[in-house]
Amino acid sequence: MVVEAIKTWRPGHPLDPSTMVGELVDRQHLDSVLDYIAAG
C-alpha cells in the first residue's frame, strides 16, 4: 500500500499547499535523508 501511495507523490514547491514532498536540494540533504531511511 505504501509503494502504491508513493507513486502519486511528486516533488513541488514547499510553500504550495498541494505539495506532498519537497525536493532534495544538495548531496548533504540526500545523505541525511538516506541515513534516516537506513535507521528506520
Backbone torsions as a table, in degrees:
resi	resn	phi	psi	omega
1	MET	NA	-38.5	-179.8
2	VAL	-64.7	-45.6	-179.8
3	VAL	-59.5	-43.3	179.3
4	GLU	-65.0	-39.9	179.8
5	ALA	-66.4	-40.0	-177.3
6	ILE	-68.8	-25.9	178.8
7	LYS	-60.0	-23.3	-179.6
8	THR	-90.0	-8.5	-179.3
9	TRP	-76.6	135.5	175.6
10	ARG	-131.3	136.1	176.7
11	PRO	-65.2	150.6	-179.9
12	GLY	-157.9	-175.3	-179.7
13	HIS	-65.6	131.6	-175.5
14	PRO	-64.1	-20.5	179.5
15	LEU	-92.6	-4.6	177.6
16	ASP	-81.2	119.1	-177.5
17	PRO	-59.3	-21.9	-179.9
18	SER	-85.0	-6.0	179.7
19	THR	-70.9	130.2	-179.2
20	MET	-99.8	-22.7	-179.6
21	VAL	-151.8	136.7	179.2
22	GLY	-84.8	170.5	-179.4
23	GLU	-83.2	154.3	171.5
24	LEU	-87.4	125.9	-168.9
25	VAL	-92.7	-23.7	179.5
26	ASP	-161.7	177.2	-176.6
27	ARG	-62.4	-39.4	179.6
28	GLN	-61.8	-41.2	178.2
29	HIS	-64.2	-44.7	178.0
30	LEU	-59.4	-46.5	179.8
31	ASP	-60.2	-39.8	179.1
32	SER	-63.1	-45.0	179.1
33	VAL	-63.4	-43.9	179.5
34	LEU	-63.4	-34.6	175.3
35	ASP	-63.2	-42.2	177.8
36	TYR	-64.4	-39.5	178.4
37	ILE	-63.5	-45.3	179.9
38	ALA	-62.4	-37.8	179.6
39	ALA	-67.6	-29.7	-178.4
40	GLY	-73.9	NA	NA
